[in-house]
């Protein structure tokens, strides 16, 4: 069976609730390898909810569907405040990235409570803004930024990662609607150790199986490179 589209590979999946410091409940899901302990954890931050982003946005959904089985990763995905998906609606209201600081903190509290190993923040579009603005508040091994628009994260907040010692991986689509590779190199030049990857033919929404596989491969290359190359068939021979 070819691994593509909405195919969900075996994993232990659990509906979870995250509690924020201001008293909200955020709905989410934790997926972990079916028969082994995870080697690392992806804490996912979805695209802009006012533009249709949620915990089921396709790259995040496919990371949760595939990477526990293919790369021994735990994947935590959740709806930020006021966001709705088939899993349910998180309490509160969208706050433009301000009060969402507490949502990121609630997710990291959950990671600590569950003793999930080697957490990475994986942000996509709006989610990259949350990772850049608030990721330094937490003990993360790295951040992975997919299609960063840099609309909300300031130059100062970007430059603050320079001396963090935290790994920074940035995937910039060649044909992005907001920030393309040449400008991205200038905007992220304040982080000398950042690994900026320009993805030929890529677009902001990473549509199509080839783009999905490229993104998931780059995620695994950063977090658990021993799992590469990612299989394209299931079960794995």
N, C-alpha and C positions, 0 to 999 in steps of 0.2 A: 504494500500500500504506500503510495507516494505521500510524503508529508507536505501538505500544502493547505491553503485556505483555512477553514475553521476546525480542521481535525484536532481533536483533543487527545493527547497521549496520556498514558497512565500516570497518576500522581495521587497523593492524599490531599484532598481539597476540603477546606473548612470555611464556612461563613464566619466572619469575625466582626466585632464591633470595637471601634476605637473611641476612647473617651478624651475629650479635649479639656484643657485647663479652664475654659469658660463654660463647661457643663454641657457640651454638645456630644451627640453620638453620631459617629461616622460609620457608614456600612462598608464592608470590604470582604475580601477573600484572601486566604493564605493557601498557597499550593507548595507542597514540598515533595521531594522524591518519594516514590512509593515504598521502597524497601531499604533505603539507606539514609544516613544523615546528610543534610545539605552541606556543601563545602563553602558556600557563600550565599548572600541574600541580596535580592533586588527589591528596594523599596520604590515603587513606581509612582510617579506624579504625572497626572494625565493632562491633556491639552485643555484649552480654555472652555469652561462649561457653558458660557454664553454663546459659544460658537459650535456647540455640540460635543465638546470633549467630556469624557467620563471614564470610569474604570474599565469599560469595555472598548475603548478606542483601540483600533485593530492591532497595532504593534504591541500594546500592553497586554491585550487579551491573548495574542499569540505567544508572547513571552511566557505567560502563565500556563498556556496550553502545552508548550513544547519543552521549555528549558528545564523544568524539574526532571524530566525523563532523559533529555539529551545531554544535559550539562551539570546535573546534580545541584541545581540551584533552587533555593527557596524564593518564591515570588509573592510579595505582598502588594495587592492593588486595592484601592479604596476610592470612594467618591469624596472629594473635598466638600466643604460645607455648602449646603443648598443644592447639591448635584444629585441627579436621578439617573438610575440605570435599572435593568431588570432585577438586580439584587435589592434595590430599594432606594430610598432617598435619605441622604445625610441631613441631619438637623442644620438649622441656621440658614444663612443667605450668603451668596457670593459677595466677597468684599474686595475684589480687585487685586488680590494678592497680599493684602495687609494682615487681616485676621487669620488668613491661611497659614501664617507662621505657626499658629497653635495646632493646625492640622498636621503639619510636618512633625511637630514635636510629639503629637499623639501617636503617630506612626512609629517614631523612633522609641517612644516609651514601650510600645507593644513589642518591638524587636528585642529590647532589653529584657522585658518580662519573660519572653519566650526563649531567651538565650540563643537567638538566631545568630549564626556566625557571620563575620566579615561583611557588614552591611555596606551597600552602595546605593546612592540615590540615582535613580534612572528617571530623568525628566524629559518630557516631549513638549515642545512649543511652550505654552504657559507653564507647564511643569518645570521647564529649565529655569524660568525666572524664580520659582520657589526654591529650587536647588541652589542657585547662585546666591540668592538673598539670605537663605536661612540654613543652608547645609553646614556652614562653619560652626553653627551652634551645637553640633552633634558629632559624636565619634563615628565618622564614616571613613571607610578605606578609600573611597573615591566617589566622583560624580560622573555620570554619563549624560551628555546633553544632546538630544536629538532635535534638529531644526530650531536652534535657539533664535528667537526674534530680537532679543535684547530691547524690548519695549519698556519693561519695568525695572530690570536690574540696571543700576547706575554704573558708570565707569568706575566709581570708587568701590562699589560692591564687587565688581569683577576683579579689580586690582588687588582686593583684599585676599584673594586666593594665592597670590604670589608667594607668600611665605608660609602657607598653610601646611606644606608637606603632604597634602592630600592629592591623590591622582585626579587629573581632570582630562576627560576624553570628550571630544566635541565632534559630532557628525553633522556636516553642513552639506545640504543638497546643492548640486551644481545649479539647479533651476529653482531654488527656493523663492517663495513669494515675498519674503521679508529680508533675509540676510543671506547673501551669497558668499562663496569662499573668499574672494579677494577682500571684501569689506570685513568679513569675520576675522581674517588674519590680523587686520588692523585693530579691531575692537578687542580681540583677546591677546594682543601682543604684550599686555601687562602681566600675563601669566607665562613666563618663559618655558615652564615645564609642561604646559598643556599640549596634548596630542590632538591636533586638529586634522580631521580626515575629511577631505573634499570627496563627495560621492558623485561620480560621473553619472549624469542622467537622472540624478535623484531629484525629487520634488518634496515640498513641505510635508505632504501627507503620506509619503512612502507607499504609494499605491502599487499593487502588483506583487506577485510571489517573488520575483527576483529582487525587488527592493526589500521586501520583508526578510528574505534570507541574508541579504547583505547586512542589514541592521542587526539581526540576531547574531550573526557571525562576529561582528565588531564588538557587540556586548560581551560575548563569551571570550573573545580574544583578550579583553581587558580583565575579566573577572575570573575565568577558569580556562586558560588557553590549552590546558592538557586535554580538554574535551573536543578540540578541533581535529579534523574538520567535522562539522555537524552533519550527521546522516541525512539523506533525503528520502530514505525508505524506512518503513516500520513494519514488523520488528527489525531491529538492526541485526545484520548477519553476524 
